[in-house]
Amino acid sequence: MMKLWRRTAGAIKDRNSIWLATLSPRTPYRHPDLEAAIIRATSHDGAKIDYTNARRVFQWIRTSPVYLKPLALGLSSRMEKTRSWVVALKGLMLIHGVFCCQIPSVQRMGRLPFDLSAFEDAHSNSSKTWGYNAFVRSYYAYLDQKSSLISSEAKNAKKGLKPLLLDELIKLQTWQSMLDMLLQVRPLDEDMKGGLVLEAMNNLIFEIFDVYSQICNGIAQVLLNIYETPAKPEASLALQVVKKAATHVEDLTQYFEICREMGVLNASQTLKLEKIPEEDIKDLEKIINGSVNFNGKDNGGEMRSELGNGSKRGLKTVITDKWERFDADCCSSTTLQVPFASCSSSHLSLVSKPVHKQDLPDLITF
């Protein structure tokens, strides 16, 4: 009886919010139809997600960046007023999908336009909702930091300055910290393993492979540069990054196993991760210890045979074969569900890469 009452009360709240949104005047900061779509996509109904209206939001953002301010205002107003974990989680999934549209104006947005760091559900006893509260807060923390990070990277890219190798290594460490945050987004209560949380986890699997592949591809590039011109400071930092990547393989394997037990679709379709190449760790240690000179030889004058007799082409082939394969094997659209490519799929997700990437003019900034 209590569940029925909450469902009815939630439906009434959503209907009233939509009615009020349609009465608001259209301005550069307000868009009634977009606000109504946001409300429908973040409804109080915990049994389903309105994918139709979620995709309408994504389409508006892809059409023109002028819709970003109305989106930010409409979604932040919705999130800051709600005390329902269902609405909060749907809002996070929606903004997560907006990030995946890869629109320049979104990438410069900075921090999220709302704050769920101290979210508490007020519609049920805390003994029943503590797990959902923690899930919302950890999911928010990751997306907020990601939004800030990609905004900073977009600004640096706009300046057109070529980053130093040390900067690239620091960037990799930052993304590895982001992956640590992402792996903390998981259900902590057995009663949570289903429904809306299951759908959110399906989104997170895609995000994990995207972040992890970025890290592996970045490591491939920095290793190539370090091996061509060995330097102790960069090699020391690179060694930390590679060792961290090795621990991430173990963490990811454990995380995917938990997801498979939950029945997360994308986790059941992923391939097994391979261990990080031990020879890369040993080579970096040699550089740090001073046993490799700037010609890529050790003190005994012998070259690593697998590096193609010291040629840059052979070196690049070996490194990319060992590292970039993580992207090819673990983050391909053939293994993960990409819903925007097929709306008829029985397993849909709000998070994916867009089918058609469209670079739009930068008409507004934050």
Secondary structure, 3 states (H helix, E strand, C coil): CHHHHHHHHHHHHHHHHHHHHHHCCCECCECHHHHHHHHHHCCCCCCCCCHHHHHHHHHHHHHCHHHHHHHHHHHHHHHHHCCCHHHHHHHHHHHHHHHCCCCHHHHCCCCCCCCCCCCCCCCCCHHHHHHHHHHHHHHHHHHHHHHHHHHHHHHHHHHCCCCCHHHHHHHHHHHHHHHHHHHCCCCCCHHHCCHHHHHHHHHHHHHHHHHHHHHHHHHHHHHHHHHHCCCHHHHHHHHHHHHHHHHHHHHHHHHHHHHHHHCCHHHHCCCCCCCCCHHHHHHHHHHHHCCECCCCCECCCCCCHHHCCCCHHHHHHHHHHHHCHHHHHHCCCCCCCCHHHCCCCCCCCCCCCCCCCCCCCCCCCC
